[in-house]
Amino acid sequence: MGHFRDDSRAAERYVVDARVKGSVAGQAFEGDLQDVSETGAAVTGMPQSIFENNQFVEMHMEGFGHRQGYVARRIPEGFALQFAESEDEEKCRQEFRDAVRALGPGALRG
């Protein structure tokens, strides 16, 4: 598996280098995926003026597919996303684990 940051988060975060396209409250954006976990992601490389906490986000992450959730908080040059809970959360978590394995150690940097 890839490297993860040693902190108190509930889910391991994997540092990745991938592009993200999506929309925040209906406004399109493109950014960089800074890291991703089973429960959320950090997206950077965009102006902070376009989003606020709790706004609905839909996005496509290279290698991970389509996910949706809500802006959890602003971070430098972007935002932290909390994925929306779905009816089949375990299926989403398994798909995430499969995607991490499919990307291989070369795609994950830490």
C-alpha positions in Angstrom: 0.0 0.0 0.0 1.0 3.6 -0.3 2.3 5.9 2.4 -0.1 7.7 4.7 0.3 10.6 7.0 0.7 9.8 10.7 -2.1 11.8 12.3 -5.3 11.3 14.2 -7.6 10.9 11.2 -10.1 8.1 11.3 -9.2 6.9 7.8 -5.7 6.6 6.2 -5.0 9.4 3.8 -3.1 8.6 0.6 -1.1 11.3 -1.1 -1.8 11.2 -4.8 -1.1 13.3 -7.8 -4.3 13.4 -9.9 -6.5 16.0 -11.6 -10.0 16.7 -10.3 -12.9 18.1 -12.3 -16.3 18.9 -10.8 -18.6 21.5 -9.4 -19.2 23.2 -6.1 -22.8 24.4 -5.6 -23.2 24.1 -9.4 -20.1 26.1 -10.2 -17.5 24.2 -12.3 -13.9 23.9 -11.1 -10.7 22.0 -11.9 -8.0 21.3 -9.3 -5.4 18.9 -8.1 -6.1 16.0 -5.7 -3.8 16.5 -2.8 -4.8 13.4 -0.9 -7.7 11.0 -0.6 -9.1 8.6 2.0 -12.2 6.4 2.2 -14.1 9.3 3.8 -12.9 12.4 2.0 -10.3 14.2 0.0 -8.3 17.4 -0.2 -8.4 19.5 -3.4 -6.0 22.3 -4.1 -4.9 24.5 -7.0 -8.0 26.8 -7.1 -9.1 30.2 -5.8 -10.8 30.0 -2.4 -13.4 32.6 -3.3 -15.6 30.1 -5.1 -16.7 27.9 -2.2 -18.0 27.9 1.3 -18.3 25.3 4.0 -21.1 22.7 3.6 -21.6 23.4 -0.1 -22.5 20.4 -2.2 -19.6 19.0 -4.3 -19.7 16.6 -7.3 -16.4 15.6 -8.8 -14.5 13.1 -10.8 -11.1 12.1 -9.6 -8.6 10.4 -12.0 -8.3 6.8 -10.9 -11.1 7.0 -8.3 -14.1 7.9 -10.4 -17.1 10.0 -9.4 -17.8 11.0 -5.8 -19.9 13.6 -4.1 -19.9 15.2 -0.7 -19.7 18.5 1.1 -17.0 21.2 1.7 -15.7 20.4 5.2 -13.4 23.4 5.4 -11.1 25.6 3.4 -7.4 24.8 3.2 -4.6 26.7 1.5 -5.5 27.0 -2.2 -8.5 24.7 -1.9 -10.9 22.8 0.3 -11.3 19.6 2.2 -14.2 17.4 1.1 -16.2 15.1 3.3 -17.7 12.4 1.1 -21.5 12.0 1.4 -22.6 8.9 3.1 -24.5 6.6 0.7 -26.9 3.8 1.2 -24.1 1.4 0.4 -21.1 3.0 2.1 -19.2 -0.3 2.5 -19.4 -0.8 -1.3 -17.9 2.7 -1.8 -15.1 1.9 0.7 -14.3 -1.3 -1.1 -14.3 0.5 -4.4 -11.8 3.0 -2.9 -9.5 0.2 -1.7 -9.7 -1.5 -5.1 -8.8 1.8 -6.8 -5.8 2.3 -4.5 -4.6 -1.2 -5.3 -5.2 -0.7 -9.0 -3.2 2.5 -9.1 -0.2 0.7 -7.6 2.6 2.0 -5.4 4.1 4.1 -8.2 1.0 6.4 -8.4 0.9 7.1 -4.6 3.5 9.4 -3.3 4.0 10.3 0.3 
